[in-house]
């Protein structure tokens, strides 16, 4: 089941099958599972998705923003603190207006969590 399906709505004609599978795998985790895995994210994600992140592919960054946003609910953990807000804001600004519809939910969530702190 895809929990962020709108991240996968665009036609993937220009995306290789391997890349598309990496995007699909990374965005398919249940949010509760993602929240428990945020700290260990680099250890469970497939190598191809990490390569896509290193290449700064917009869809991979948008998926990462969603995963980071989930960690914002863990506000009392010193290692997380305001990191989700900073990182998602940086991703949002890097991707620009063309991808803002895909970073809107993470931005809203971290703003909301930041207001609660």
C-alpha positions in Angstrom: 0.0 0.0 0.0 1.3 3.4 -0.9 1.0 6.0 1.9 2.1 9.0 -0.1 0.5 8.1 -3.5 0.6 11.6 -4.9 4.4 11.4 -4.9 4.0 8.7 -7.5 1.2 10.2 -9.7 3.4 11.6 -12.4 4.0 9.4 -15.4 7.3 7.6 -15.0 8.1 7.5 -18.7 11.3 9.4 -18.1 12.3 7.3 -15.0 14.0 4.0 -15.3 12.2 0.9 -14.0 14.9 0.6 -11.3 14.5 4.2 -10.2 10.7 3.9 -10.1 11.0 0.7 -8.0 13.3 2.6 -5.6 10.7 5.4 -5.3 7.9 3.0 -4.8 9.7 1.0 -2.1 10.7 4.1 -0.2 7.3 5.6 -0.1 5.4 2.4 0.7 6.1 2.0 4.4 3.3 2.6 6.8 3.8 5.9 8.7 4.0 4.2 12.1 6.7 1.9 10.7 8.5 4.9 9.2 8.4 6.8 12.5 10.2 3.9 14.3 12.7 3.7 11.5 13.6 7.3 11.0 16.9 7.1 13.0 17.9 3.9 11.1 16.7 5.2 7.7 20.0 4.8 5.9 20.3 1.2 7.0 17.0 -0.1 5.6 16.6 1.9 2.5 17.6 0.3 -0.8 21.0 1.4 -2.2 19.4 2.7 -5.4 17.3 5.2 -3.4 20.4 6.4 -1.6 22.0 7.0 -5.0 19.0 8.9 -6.2 19.3 11.1 -3.1 23.0 11.7 -3.7 22.0 12.7 -7.3 19.5 15.1 -5.8 16.6 13.7 -7.8 13.5 15.7 -6.9 11.2 12.8 -6.3 13.7 11.1 -4.0 14.1 14.4 -2.0 10.3 14.8 -1.8 10.0 11.2 -0.4 12.8 11.9 2.1 10.9 15.1 3.2 7.9 12.9 4.0 10.0 10.4 5.9 11.7 13.2 7.9 8.3 14.9 8.6 7.1 11.8 10.4 10.1 12.1 12.8 8.9 15.6 13.8 6.4 14.0 16.2 9.3 12.8 18.3 9.9 16.3 19.7 11.6 15.3 23.0 14.5 13.4 21.5 17.6 15.6 21.5 19.0 14.0 18.4 15.9 15.0 16.4 14.9 18.3 18.0 14.3 20.9 15.2 16.2 18.9 12.6 13.0 17.9 10.7 12.0 21.6 10.3 15.5 22.6 9.0 15.9 19.7 6.7 12.4 19.8 5.2 12.6 23.6 4.7 16.0 23.1 2.9 14.5 20.4 0.6 11.4 22.6 0.0 13.6 25.6 -1.0 15.9 23.4 -3.1 13.1 21.9 -5.1 11.3 25.2 -5.6 7.8 26.0 -6.8 7.7 23.1 -9.4 7.8 20.5 -6.6 6.0 22.5 -3.9 2.8 20.5 -4.2 4.9 17.5 -3.2 6.5 19.1 -0.2 3.4 20.9 1.1 2.4 18.1 3.5 5.8 17.7 5.1 6.1 21.5 5.4 2.7 21.8 7.1 3.4 19.0 9.5 6.7 20.4 10.7 5.3 23.9 11.0 2.5 22.4 13.1 4.9 20.4 15.3 7.1 23.5 15.6 4.2 25.5 16.8 3.4 22.9 19.5 7.0 23.0 20.8 
